[in-house]
Amino acid sequence: MRVAGTVIHGRDCGQAWAGALELLLAEPDRKLLHLIVQIDEPGVEDPLVRGQVDALLAQRKLDPVATVVNTVFPASLAAASDSPQHLADRYRSMYRRIRREHPANRSGTYFGRLVEHPTDGSPVDQLNRMINRLRSYGHKRASAATVYEGSLSIAVPEPRTGETDELTLGTAETSEDGTRGLSAPFYSPRTDSMPLGFPCLAHISFQHTGDRLHAIAHYRSQYLVQRGYGNYLALGLLQRYIAESAGYRTGTLTVTTGQAEADGTKGDIQRTLDALTQLPLFGSKPKPSEQPAPLSRQRRPAQHREEPGQRPLLPDQP
């Protein structure tokens, strides 16, 4: 197994996924170390490409893209929530049931780790912590974008004394004090003991340049057929949601994978890639009408809305 040694660029998640698979298929064992993918328009997809991916997954009796996406970012729940805080509260209220529904979810889900990350004290809502810090400090000219790359720590600090869920951070001594929290680990040394188990997504962090919010995520390992497309799409949707909620435009998404594998039958994968190249929109830029609607728009009051149906949240696998 060799180190990839190249960066795959894609306009959207479909192009990035196809480019990564083409690189992997060229390897004798269809595996690579340190695969790097960059997506120019995170959260954007071509429905025709999505159809081909779902067909491949169905042929192999694997979870559809929507189910994979839901473990990282529950887009339907977010679209029906009035705010990021409302989204986090609603997810936490159903989190115990979600973890009970499938034995492999007993350690949690990725989005669960984002809104209720385990610590030595009270669980931490990393989603709203990052959004509120971006709102409070990100638009100040004195804030340095690179400050957010503080560490690769796998421990999430508990809120400071007096720090609320809404994070009133005006008392911080410098702008840097309020911007160190723009990264979210998913691994917890307190609960995660299986070297090949959950979570394969280890870390995500955010940096801004001007009015654009960029993101980088790291997977310890990843099956590109079973999970790759859904993971790329979900991370992009999460990035867009955080950017829009904090008043930014969405920048580039970079995904690194320690060990990537093109799982499944090479012939089936190649036939899917060949079909994608024949799609009229695969290599073109989408029209304005094809751009996704904002994820963070305000909704009508919760008391007048029924709880949306949820797809089953299946195990978080590589």
MIMAR-999459 format. One line per field, with one value per residue (C-alpha): x, y, z; residue number from 1. Coordinates in Angstrom, 3 decimals, decimal comma, padded with zeros to 6 digits. Example, Ala and Ser with C-alpha at 12.3 -4.5 7.8 and 13.67 -1.06 7.14 Angstrom:
BEGIN
c1: (012,300 013,670)
c2: (-004,500 -001,060)
c3: (007,800 007,140)
k: (1 2)
***
This chain:
BEGIN
c1: (000,000 001,449 000,890 -001,436 000,953 -001,670 -004,706 -008,070 -010,042 -013,761 -016,345 -018,911 -019,023 -019,767 -016,712 -014,509 -015,854 -015,354 -011,825 -010,880 -012,253 -010,394 -007,160 -007,865 -008,805 -005,351 -003,802 -003,336 -005,077 -007,377 -006,043 -004,092 -002,686 -003,199 -005,826 -006,633 -009,788 -010,750 -014,312 -014,896 -018,655 -019,428 -022,984 -023,710 -024,567 -025,895 -029,102 -028,169 -024,844 -026,658 -028,928 -025,971 -024,362 -027,582 -027,981 -024,481 -025,207 -028,546 -026,873 -024,520 -027,348 -025,697 -027,261 -028,427 -026,691 -029,454 -028,845 -025,086 -025,648 -028,030 -025,382 -023,154 -025,726 -029,523 -030,441 -034,214 -034,209 -032,039 -034,365 -037,323 -035,567 -035,710 -032,059 -028,862 -029,736 -033,192 -031,628 -029,198 -031,955 -034,217 -031,449 -030,390 -033,992 -034,020 -030,348 -030,924 -033,510 -031,209 -028,417 -030,823 -032,191 -029,064 -026,440 -023,574 -024,775 -024,235 -021,128 -023,094 -023,366 -021,196 -023,815 -024,504 -020,822 -021,089 -024,010 -023,363 -019,682 -018,723 -016,269 -015,217 -017,982 -021,096 -021,418 -020,411 -022,491 -019,651 -021,979 -023,347 -020,027 -018,390 -021,258 -021,441 -017,692 -017,759 -020,573 -018,779 -015,223 -015,009 -016,062 -013,612 -010,680 -008,265 -009,135 -006,585 -007,955 -005,082 -005,781 -008,541 -005,968 -005,104 -004,487 -005,414 -006,570 -009,112 -010,442 -013,087 -012,707 -015,773 -017,383 -015,687 -017,405 -020,363 -020,250 -023,756 -025,031 -025,422 -021,781 -021,734 -018,054 -017,680 -015,564 -012,754 -009,433 -008,541 -010,202 -008,025 -009,590 -012,933 -011,735 -009,811 -012,942 -013,491 -012,597 -014,577 -013,135 -015,385 -013,108 -013,363 -010,611 -013,156 -015,480 -013,740 -011,457 -011,783 -008,947 -011,053 -014,437 -016,438 -015,582 -013,699 -014,244 -011,792 -011,813 -013,187 -011,997 -012,917 -010,922 -012,125 -010,638 -012,713 -016,350 -015,678 -015,598 -013,384 -013,319 -010,955 -011,980 -009,880 -010,932 -008,773 -010,082 -012,884 -014,647 -015,142 -018,003 -019,966 -019,572 -017,460 -020,102 -022,438 -019,600 -018,426 -021,970 -022,785 -019,617 -020,394 -023,948 -022,658 -020,102 -022,773 -025,087 -022,409 -021,306 -024,825 -025,720 -022,687 -023,088 -020,477 -020,313 -019,183 -015,542 -013,537 -013,914 -010,797 -011,109 -008,059 -008,198 -005,488 -006,348 -008,831 -010,205 -012,322 -014,419 -016,447 -016,062 -013,768 -015,980 -019,096 -017,219 -015,725 -019,114 -020,544 -017,634 -018,055 -021,757 -020,980 -018,735 -021,680 -023,909 -024,411 -023,978 -021,090 -018,353 -020,287 -021,063 -024,644 -027,142 -028,254 -031,509 -029,494 -027,753 -029,053 -031,404 -030,007 -029,970 -030,278 -033,402 -035,898 -038,900 -042,339 -042,628 -041,991 -045,342 -047,136 -044,990 -045,092 -041,908 -040,520 -040,115 -036,543 -034,737 -033,125 -029,673 -027,543 -024,085 -021,285 -018,748 -015,685)
c2: (000,000 003,370 007,013 008,730 011,591 013,662 015,810 015,049 018,171 018,175 020,874 018,972 015,811 013,617 014,705 014,375 010,893 009,702 011,115 009,404 006,057 006,306 006,838 003,870 001,540 002,078 000,426 -003,383 -003,662 -000,639 000,997 004,191 005,964 009,691 010,336 014,071 015,348 019,016 020,045 023,534 023,675 021,638 020,424 020,594 017,443 016,386 014,323 012,148 011,284 010,627 008,190 006,225 006,054 004,869 002,234 000,899 000,829 -000,928 -003,516 -004,308 -004,164 -001,243 001,773 004,491 007,870 009,510 007,178 007,784 011,550 011,412 010,007 013,065 015,815 015,295 017,702 017,191 017,877 020,969 022,287 021,944 023,611 027,326 027,746 025,784 025,728 024,357 021,716 020,624 020,493 018,386 015,963 015,530 014,765 011,789 010,795 008,041 006,413 006,754 004,981 002,229 001,525 -000,219 -001,964 -000,466 003,021 002,403 004,634 007,407 009,023 011,688 014,404 013,237 013,720 017,198 018,360 016,200 015,394 013,374 014,990 014,411 016,830 017,922 017,041 019,884 021,255 021,770 022,849 025,920 026,689 027,017 028,963 031,450 031,979 032,642 035,145 036,865 036,943 035,707 038,958 041,112 042,214 041,507 037,821 035,623 032,729 030,421 030,792 028,181 025,463 025,387 021,691 018,150 017,535 014,759 016,248 018,967 021,569 022,165 025,615 028,222 029,422 031,541 030,373 029,513 027,522 030,777 031,628 035,273 035,804 039,557 039,221 037,351 039,191 038,942 037,860 034,752 033,602 033,361 031,650 028,671 026,539 026,283 022,619 019,575 016,174 013,132 010,659 010,432 008,701 008,111 005,919 004,810 001,815 -000,132 000,754 -000,056 001,000 004,193 006,967 006,740 010,492 011,823 015,596 018,614 022,207 025,529 028,498 031,701 034,046 037,177 036,119 032,486 029,636 026,694 023,272 020,326 016,895 013,827 010,177 007,460 005,081 005,136 002,760 004,923 002,924 002,178 005,597 007,983 009,842 010,210 011,376 013,999 015,286 015,312 017,171 019,760 020,198 020,573 023,141 025,105 025,039 026,384 029,022 030,282 030,277 032,439 034,820 033,408 032,052 028,456 027,958 024,868 021,498 019,331 015,703 013,641 009,883 007,917 004,713 004,752 001,663 001,129 -001,641 -004,058 -005,496 -003,579 -004,243 -002,824 000,294 000,816 000,456 003,124 005,478 004,892 005,718 008,934 010,228 009,971 012,261 015,672 017,633 015,664 017,942 021,215 023,968 023,928 026,583 028,980 027,042 023,911 025,483 024,183 026,312 027,845 025,400 027,913 029,861 030,656 028,364 028,841 028,411 024,872 024,581 024,737 022,069 018,321 016,418 015,255 011,559 010,363 007,829 005,120 006,185 003,186 002,314 004,830 002,858 003,998)
c3: (000,000 -000,987 -000,058 -002,525 -003,279 -005,101 -004,341 -005,955 -006,894 -007,602 -008,199 -006,144 -004,048 -007,087 -009,041 -005,966 -005,202 -008,778 -008,913 -005,656 -006,859 -010,165 -008,245 -005,969 -008,830 -010,316 -007,244 -007,182 -003,802 -004,402 -001,232 -000,569 002,431 003,003 000,364 000,073 -001,627 -002,109 -003,007 -004,405 -003,794 -000,660 -000,216 -003,967 -005,896 -009,287 -008,830 -011,809 -010,180 -006,912 -008,740 -010,080 -006,638 -004,997 -007,718 -006,984 -003,248 -003,780 -006,010 -003,132 -000,555 001,253 002,960 000,534 000,422 002,494 005,427 005,360 005,233 008,193 010,543 009,968 009,385 009,723 006,944 007,155 010,885 010,367 007,668 010,060 013,009 013,789 014,770 015,435 019,130 018,330 016,075 018,809 021,443 019,246 018,297 021,919 022,859 020,475 020,820 023,375 021,119 018,100 019,978 021,070 017,592 016,373 018,523 016,509 017,468 021,166 021,126 019,411 015,977 014,409 014,764 018,294 019,097 017,622 019,784 022,856 023,026 026,130 028,558 032,160 033,145 031,285 027,560 025,224 022,337 019,868 017,038 018,777 020,434 016,995 015,419 018,284 018,323 014,603 015,095 017,973 016,659 013,115 011,443 013,388 011,272 014,100 014,102 012,370 010,356 011,287 015,001 014,697 014,045 017,720 018,252 017,324 020,877 021,280 024,514 024,369 027,142 029,231 029,102 031,251 034,418 033,402 029,775 028,592 025,650 023,751 024,553 025,513 024,892 025,139 028,269 026,529 026,825 023,139 019,924 019,934 023,211 021,465 018,299 019,602 019,607 015,845 015,691 016,722 017,605 017,315 019,077 022,846 024,861 027,638 025,580 022,360 022,789 019,512 017,101 014,018 015,390 015,670 015,046 011,734 011,309 013,872 013,547 011,667 011,911 010,290 009,032 007,386 004,819 004,364 004,203 003,259 005,753 004,807 006,465 006,766 008,048 008,801 008,610 010,132 007,448 004,905 002,500 -000,583 -002,121 001,024 002,655 000,571 -001,436 001,555 003,795 001,314 000,817 004,542 005,508 002,840 004,098 007,663 006,529 004,637 007,649 009,999 007,470 006,791 010,483 011,285 008,327 005,941 002,440 002,052 001,080 000,158 001,885 002,274 003,394 004,330 004,894 006,654 004,760 001,878 000,139 -002,969 -001,435 -003,515 -006,995 -009,321 -012,344 -010,665 -009,581 -013,038 -014,737 -012,417 -013,152 -016,897 -016,599 -014,726 -017,496 -019,917 -017,841 -019,496 -016,247 -014,764 -016,063 -016,161 -013,691 -012,370 -013,355 -010,575 -010,185 -009,406 -006,417 -003,059 -000,995 002,217 005,108 007,937 006,946 009,674 010,018 011,492 015,276 016,510 018,305 014,929 013,294 013,531 014,250 010,876 010,231 010,619 008,494 010,594 011,753 010,943 012,289 011,795 009,808 007,821)
k: (1 2 3 4 5 6 7 8 9 10 11 12 13 14 15 16 17 18 19 20 21 22 23 24 25 26 27 28 29 30 31 32 33 34 35 36 37 38 39 40 41 42 43 44 45 46 47 48 49 50 51 52 53 54 55 56 57 58 59 60 61 62 63 64 65 66 67 68 69 70 71 72 73 74 75 76 77 78 79 80 81 82 83 84 85 86 87 88 89 90 91 92 93 94 95 96 97 98 99 100 101 102 103 104 105 106 107 108 109 110 111 112 113 114 115 116 117 118 119 120 121 122 123 124 125 126 127 128 129 130 131 132 133 134 135 136 137 138 139 140 141 142 143 144 145 146 147 148 149 150 151 152 153 154 155 156 157 158 159 160 161 162 163 164 165 166 167 168 169 170 171 172 173 174 175 176 177 178 179 180 181 182 183 184 185 186 187 188 189 190 191 192 193 194 195 196 197 198 199 200 201 202 203 204 205 206 207 208 209 210 211 212 213 214 215 216 217 218 219 220 221 222 223 224 225 226 227 228 229 230 231 232 233 234 235 236 237 238 239 240 241 242 243 244 245 246 247 248 249 250 251 252 253 254 255 256 257 258 259 260 261 262 263 264 265 266 267 268 269 270 271 272 273 274 275 276 277 278 279 280 281 282 283 284 285 286 287 288 289 290 291 292 293 294 295 296 297 298 299 300 301 302 303 304 305 306 307 308 309 310 311 312 313 314 315 316 317 318)
***
